[in-house]
Amino acid sequence: MTNSYSCSALMGAGVLAAVLAATSTAQAHGVVGKRFFPATIATDDPFVSDELSLPTISSVRTNATDDEPSSRETSISGEFSKRITPDFGISVGFEHQRISPSGQPSVKGFGNLELGLKYQFYKNDASETLLSAGIEWEVGGTGSKSVGADSFSTFTPALFFGKGFGDLPDSMPMLKPLALTGVLGVAMPRRSSTTTTSVDPDTGATVTSIERHPNVLQLGFAIEYSLPYLQSFVKDVGLSAPFNRMIPLVEISLQKPLDRVDDRRMTGTVNPGVIWAGRLVQVGVEAVIPINARSGRGVGIQAQLHFFLDDIFPRGIGRPMFERAR
């Protein structure tokens, strides 16, 4: 059931991409100088723009714990971002999860609503550099407890960066298509702990348990190699469609508790994959590989269909609500 759930959504995304995709290179979205930064799947983007990610699909396997069996988690999520000014934007995101524990019935429901603010405070076309700051609010109590949505809110202030290497010396031409994007933030829950009480069915005694909620360091970055950049600005190596619009990349997403719990080991995933970017949409597919045993078991997959609203509707919803005065 889980496999058909994922495959059907992936097929639908592929068909929609084929219908909407155009053949020319992206023009406005995520462009700094000659560099086009694609929207990445596992880590947030360093730029502010009008965009829609729908759907983003993932399927991963989680480890068993003392309280829970191993499970397969499949999710379909979406995010809409809107520029208020050319440098300041807001976002809203949702996620529907299906959790299939080993040997038990599956549960499903929506996670908490996620709201975001982002301000792009630095842009240098010559060095292909972007810097932004933002904050994300996971709105506690808006999701379903059946899929583990917290009843309390979590705020994550973060710094974002993007750096293309087109400014490298001409003696290193094949490295110019490289780019690095990333995010560094700290997830801060509004509640430091949750206390629950239950009755032991055998003894009738009241049992009290305390779950600690630590502040969590979040680090993510993506290493990209832009074949469109190679073709257009370094050397035409004769790539034809669809390869001439592909950007191979490796994303790394890491988390580390900072306090309140004894086990503060880092967890995360390495996500190698590829993005195909057209003028109006892009499609990305990545593997999800845990970095250690605590991060999961087996290899998962994630895929995303992403719409460039600033290119699709340049005179409507795809433009900032308030333009700069000329």
C-alpha angles and dihedrals in degrees: 000000000000093000093051089046091056098039095050091053092047092050091049091051091050094050092048091049092051091052096048103034118111128202103235127084122267111271113188109013115094095344122151113175105311092339124102113198111201122217106261125217107218099034130044122255123257093220137076116232147130108273145145124209107195121181116012108177128191136172120187139158121236129206125251117255133194089271104029136046123232113279146183112240118199121181139181115197141170138197132194121197126191131188115228091182127002089268104031127064144166131215140195125198140181137186132200113202135197115194118193110188117201109268094359137092117273122253127203140185146123124292122224119297113258123213126185144188124197134181122193104211103169135039127166116181095189094056094033091234132153130181126185139167128207149151132228125206119203099200107225119224096021095101136062121278089212090073095040101264109166121240090219130065127250124205122202118190111192147175120224130198141181126189128179120196099217088116092067116119117279087245087074102047098150091058094056094085090061120107136175127207129175152153134222120193146144121231108217117191118211090224122055095200144358122222120204131181129204138169120247104234092212101047103019089230121143113248121202122198130183124207115198120216110205130196105256129212110222121198126175135164140167129213110206136186111199114211090185088056090048092051097044105036109018113030135332101236093179100256114166131200130331095014095055089068099044127112113194111205146166119218124196121197119188136179131188128180111231103194149350095051132075096222107067099159119141121255131185149115140262112221118193115184148116137261125208111203126195129172097273106019143018132205124207134186126185140172117235111221120177115230094217142001092272091058097059146286127270131359122297133190137227132187136181140196110204129189124206099217092179088062097037095049105020093160098039135031090349096069128078115270090231119032125203115265112255 
